[in-house]
Amino acid sequence: MTFVRACDLGDLEEDTPKRVELDGTPVSVVRTEGEVFAINDICSHANVSLSEGEVEDCQIECWLHGSAFDLRTGKPSGLPATRPVPVYPVKIEGDSVLVDATAPLFQES
């Protein structure tokens, strides 16, 4: 795995997505429910930034049409999105949040 630094843990506010670019991949990093998640920042339905949406119940909602995606699996929980978005491995080292955007745990199929 190729983990790269995405941000400081202190940069993440609870339930507030943070958009980062990792090796050309847009990623939304989210701290919620005591964990940190990384999900591709582009909605599979409308090609807009998920990091502009809201986080609730371990899901991130697309601000444009309201589709929500599970931060653990990337699967949509309702229409209009029908395809998942990739999610990526995360690890914390000291105060650094590291993400491997080259090896999705789950990805669009």
Summary of the structure (lengths in Angstrom):
residues: 109
radius of gyration: 12.5
end to end distance: 21.2
largest distance: 39.2
contacts: 354
relative contact order: 0.25
helix: 6%
strand: 43%
